[in-house]
């Protein structure tokens, strides 16, 4: 079956709710980020939620990067 749509895959084929329980939107150094909680204060960046294009160019917030929340 081929499905032609502009809808994101997550809306058509939702993941289990346990996947979303570990995700959180945080602001790190003024940049809003969607992160996945790891152990302790450590998180992995999943998505940059900012409207500022310069935030997307910063390698410190590249998806997959680990950051420490204070």
N, C-alpha and C positions, 0 to 999 in steps of 0.2 A: 504494500500500500504506500502510495506517495501522498504526502500531505503538504500542499502549497499554502503557506500562511506567513503573515508578518508577525504573528504572536511568538513570544519567546518560548523556548522548549520547556522551561520550568512551569509555565502556565498550562501547557497541554499535557505534559507528563510530570506531574508533581512528584518530588522526592518525599521520602518518609519524614515525618515531623521531627524525628530524632536528629536529623541532619541540621535542621534550623535551630534547634535548642542550643547548639554550641556557637551560633553566629550572633554578632552584636554590632551595632553601629556606634563607633566611638569617634572622638575628635582628638587627633594626635598632632601637636604643634600647629593647630589651626586648620588641619586638613581632615574633613570628614571621611572616614573609612569604614568599610564593612570588613570585619575581622572574624576569624575563627579562634575561639579560646583554646589555648594549649595548656600546659602545666604552669601553675603559678601565675605570675603577671605577664607571661609571654603569649603573644598572639601571632597569627599568620594573616597577612593582608590578602583579602579575597577580591576586593573591588574598591576603587577610588570613587567616592560619592560626591565629589566637588564639581562645581561648575566652572572653576578656574582652570584653563588649559595648562598653565604652568605646573599645577600639581600633578598632572598626568606625565609630565616630562621628568619629574624628579624620581631618580632610581631608588630612593629610600622608600618609596611607596608603591613599588612595582608589585603586582600580584605574586604571591608566593614568598615575599620577603617577611622575615620574622621581626617583630618589634616588641619592645617591652613597655607596658603601660605603667604609669606611676600613680 
